[in-house]
């Protein structure tokens, strides 16, 4: 019984030393920072692929350019009529 208590106490002391050690805390902090940076890299690669695809369409598809101008700048072709619908609030 006494050996069990001594082993238990030594185990607790060892865990406390490891848990409250500056090196161990730094290691944990860097591990989580690395995971965050890896997620950022994956996100940046995805964004890069979307931008490459958009550049390709802008260089090769005239209809894509027209659609972008219409959507982003609200440009109408000559002779077109814009219709706007409003929704009434029944409050």
C-alpha positions as CSV (number, residue, x, y, z in Angstrom):
1,X,0.0,0.0,0.0
2,X,2.8,2.4,0.8
3,X,4.6,1.6,-2.5
4,X,1.4,2.4,-4.3
5,X,1.1,5.9,-2.6
6,X,4.8,6.7,-3.3
7,X,4.3,5.8,-7.0
8,X,1.1,7.7,-7.2
9,X,2.7,10.8,-5.6
10,X,5.7,10.5,-7.9
11,X,3.4,10.3,-10.9
12,X,1.5,13.4,-9.8
13,X,4.8,15.3,-9.3
14,X,6.0,14.2,-12.7
15,X,2.8,15.2,-14.4
16,X,2.9,18.6,-12.7
17,X,6.5,19.2,-13.8
18,X,5.6,18.3,-17.4
19,X,2.4,20.3,-17.4
20,X,3.8,23.5,-15.9
21,X,7.1,23.4,-17.7
22,X,7.8,26.4,-20.0
23,X,9.2,24.2,-22.7
24,X,6.1,22.0,-22.7
25,X,3.7,25.0,-22.8
26,X,5.7,26.5,-25.7
27,X,5.6,23.2,-27.5
28,X,1.8,23.0,-27.1
29,X,1.4,26.6,-28.2
30,X,3.5,26.0,-31.3
31,X,1.6,22.9,-32.1
32,X,-1.7,24.8,-32.2
33,X,-0.1,27.6,-34.1
34,X,1.1,25.2,-36.7
35,X,-2.3,23.7,-37.1
36,X,-3.8,27.2,-37.6
37,X,-1.2,28.0,-40.2
38,X,-1.9,24.7,-42.0
39,X,-5.6,25.6,-42.2
40,X,-4.6,29.1,-43.5
41,X,-2.5,27.5,-46.2
42,X,-5.3,25.2,-47.3
43,X,-7.7,28.2,-47.4
44,X,-5.1,30.3,-49.4
45,X,-4.6,27.5,-51.9
46,X,-8.4,27.2,-52.4
47,X,-8.7,31.0,-52.9
48,X,-5.8,30.8,-55.3
49,X,-7.5,28.2,-57.4
50,X,-10.7,30.3,-57.5
51,X,-8.7,33.3,-58.7
52,X,-6.9,31.3,-61.3
53,X,-10.2,30.1,-62.7
54,X,-11.6,33.6,-62.7
55,X,-8.5,34.9,-64.6
56,X,-8.8,32.1,-67.1
57,X,-12.5,33.0,-67.8
58,X,-11.7,36.7,-68.0
59,X,-9.0,36.1,-70.6
60,X,-10.9,33.5,-72.7
61,X,-14.6,34.1,-72.3
62,X,-16.1,37.4,-73.5
63,X,-19.5,36.4,-72.1
64,X,-18.0,36.1,-68.7
65,X,-16.6,39.6,-68.9
66,X,-20.0,40.9,-69.9
67,X,-21.7,39.1,-67.1
68,X,-19.2,40.5,-64.5
69,X,-19.7,44.0,-65.8
70,X,-23.5,43.6,-65.6
71,X,-23.4,42.2,-62.1
72,X,-20.7,44.3,-60.4
73,X,-21.3,47.6,-62.2
74,X,-25.0,47.3,-62.9
75,X,-24.5,48.2,-66.6
76,X,-27.4,47.8,-69.0
77,X,-27.0,47.3,-72.8
78,X,-28.5,50.0,-75.0
79,X,-32.3,49.5,-75.4
80,X,-32.6,47.3,-72.3
81,X,-35.2,48.2,-69.6
82,X,-34.5,47.5,-66.0
83,X,-37.5,46.4,-63.9
84,X,-37.4,46.6,-60.1
85,X,-39.9,45.0,-57.9
86,X,-40.6,46.1,-54.4
87,X,-42.0,44.0,-51.6
88,X,-44.7,45.5,-49.3
89,X,-44.4,44.9,-45.6
90,X,-47.7,44.0,-44.1
91,X,-46.7,45.2,-40.7
